[in-house]
Amino acid sequence: MTTLSPNHQLYRLAAEQKSAEVTDWSARISWVIGLIVLIAFVYWLMRQGWKWRGSLQSGLSDLATTPDGFADGEKLLTLTGRYHASTTAGQWLDRIVAHGLGTRSRVELTLTEQGLDVVRPGATDFFVPAADLREARTDKALAGKVLPEGGLLVITWALGDQLIDSGFRSDHSAEHAAWVEAVNGLGRTHLTSTTEGTAR
């Protein structure tokens, strides 16, 4: 039986061990640059789609502004929370982006006999006259945003000839039920008064 010398054994161990692979930095940098370019291209496509949708909706009537003296009227309800989106009424994925309605933001809602005042810090404010309010309901999805059942307050209103669903989420979702009742009650009141006026 042949016994290997210590030096020979060390040499054999060193020969059997594989040297660590050298990192190919040029290939790695190329992959990173390629990924950044791809992300930028997808973002650009999204921006173009947003602009295209806005141009298609350019025929929408202008948003109403808060009337003078509105703040002096009796407030039926107020709400703070988030504005999620607006869509064509009954079509929860058909997002409306014209007039800044596609921008998510914080929101402060005030409901009076005159209508609904929508104040959005950092985005376009608008006003919905009481005569243009159609109905309100709770829902769970709008414009791709999905929340627990009843997590959204959806108010349907008229902007010119277009019916719109706007989705809001209160900081206290228990408030949604009161808003549904109040908006529907206000809508019925104006519908009844309009019908009676026409009959006369």
RAMOTA-V734361 format. One line per field, one symbol per residue. ss: DSSP state (a for helix, b for strand, c for the rest). psi: psi as a letter, one per 40 degrees, with the letter a starting at -180 (. if undefined). A space follows every 50 residues. Layout:
ss = ???
psi = ???
This chain:
ss = cccccaaaaaaaaaaaccccccccaaaaaaaaaaaaaaaaaaaaaaaaaa aaaaaacccccccbcccccaaaccccbbbbbbbbbbbbccccccbccaaa ccccbbbbbbbbccbbbbbccccccbbbbaaabbbbbbbcbbccbbcccc cbbbbbbbbccbbbbbbbbbccaaaaaaaaaaaaaaaaaaaaaaaaaaac
psi = hhhiidddddddddddhhiiihhgdddddddddddddddddddddddddd ddddddeeeiiiiiihiheddeihhdiiiibihdiiihhegeeghheife eehiiiihhhhaddahhhhhheihiihhideehdiiiiieihfehhiihe ehhhhhihgbehhhhhhihiegeeedddddddddddddddddddddddd.
